[in-house]
Amino acid sequence: MSDKDFNELYKELEKIVEQLEKGELSLEEAVKTYTQGHELIKQLNEKLEKAREKMVVTGKSELKEM
């Protein structure tokens, strides 16, 4: 997984989306760029899942303290 934080990865994904939306890439470049974007999405989803799990664990430990 990337050492970049969520915001850095998200900004990279935004740039990729902009490139694809412009429609100026060759087919090969578009496929390569799309693949890079797909990998970024997977990394972002992993970071979100880890954050969600951390929140669930934190919430459970707070309930035990009550």
N, C-alpha and C positions, 0 to 999 in steps of 0.2 A: 504494500500500500504506500501511497505517496506521503512524504513528510510535510507536504503543503497543507495549510489549514483549509477549512471549508470555504471561506471567502475567496481565497486564491484560486482554488479549483473552480469555483462558480464563475469567477471573472474569466478564466480560460474558456469555460464552456460558452459564456456569452459571446466571446470573440469568435469562436467556432460557428455559433449559430448565425452571427452577422455575416461571416464569410459565405456560408451556405445560402443565406437568404439573398445575397447580392447576385448569385447565379453566374458569377464570372469565372468559376473554377472549371477546369476540364473535368471530364467524367472521372478520370483516374484520381485527380486531386480531390474531387468531391467525395469519392468513396473513402480515400485515405483520411480526409478531414472528418467525415461522418464517423469512421471507426474510432478516431481519437476522441471525438465527442462522446461516443458510446462508452468508452473506457472511463472517461471523466464522470459520466453519470453513475457508473458502477461504484467508483470511489466515493462519490458524494453520497450515494445510498448507504454504503458501508459506514461512513462517518455519522450519518443520521441515525442508523440503527444502533451504533455504539452509544450515541448520546441518549437515545430513547431508553436503552437498557440501563444506562447509568441513572437516569431519572426514575425508572421503576425501582431500582435497588435503593436509591436514596429515599424514595417515597415509602417503601416498605420499612426501612430502618427507622424512619420518623414515626411511623404508625406504632412500631414496637415500643418506642420511647414514651408514647402517650399512655 
